[in-house]
Amino acid sequence: MAVRGEYLSGLQVLQDIKASSPTAKVILITGFATYAMDCEGILEFGASYCLQKPFDLADVLKIVNWEIFQSQATLV
């Protein structure tokens, strides 16, 4: 979901997702700041991962595959 505008920020969406589903894994993708300024703060708000644009699709696939593996491991 792409979120940008004056009414709703990515952090607001992240907080809403975590409020309704605290165990949800959220990958937040940003193109607006440096990693130190943006991603570290985003992770503190509850994102599971933060990627900066431009990003490699392979990185997203690694994250998704890892989370699938982790969720299957906890079921056993």
N, C-alpha and C positions, 0 to 999 in steps of 0.2 A: 504494500500500500504506500503510495507516495503522498506525503503530507508536507505542504508548505503554504503558508498564508498567515494572515494576521489573526485569524479566529482560532486556529487549532495548530499547535506545534507538535513536532514529533515526540517531545517529552511528555506532553499531555496525553497523547495517544498511548505511549508506553505505560504511563501511570494508570490509565483506564484499563488497558489489557491486564496488567499485573493485579489490579484491584478485583477484576472479575474472574481472573484465572491465575492465581499466584504462582503456580508451577509451570506456566507457559514459558517456553524458550523463545526469546525475541532477538532477532538479528536486526540491529538498527544500522542503516547505511546513511552516511552523511557526506556532504560535499562542501560544507561551509566553514570548517575550521581545521586547525592542526590537530593531530591525534591527542597531544597532551591537553589541549584546551577543551576539546569536544568529547572524544571517546572516553577518557577516564571519568569525566562527569556523568556521561550517559550510563556507563557501567554501574556507577554508584546509585543511579535511579532504578536499577533493576534489569537492564538489558543483559542478555546472556553473552552477546557478542556485538562488536561495533566494527564496521568496515568503512573505510574512506573511499570516496569516488576519486578517480576511477578504480574499480576493483576487478579482480579476476574471478570469473564465474567459477573456476575450479576451487577457489577458496570457499565460496558459498556451498558448493557441493560437498566439500570436505566437512564443513560444519554440520550440514544436514545429515550426512552419512554417520558422523560421529554421534550425533544426538539420537539417531535411530538405533545405533549399536548400543548406546548407553541405556536407552529405554528398554530394549530387549533384554539386556543383562540384568536389569532390576526386576524383570518379570520372572526370572528363573529362580 
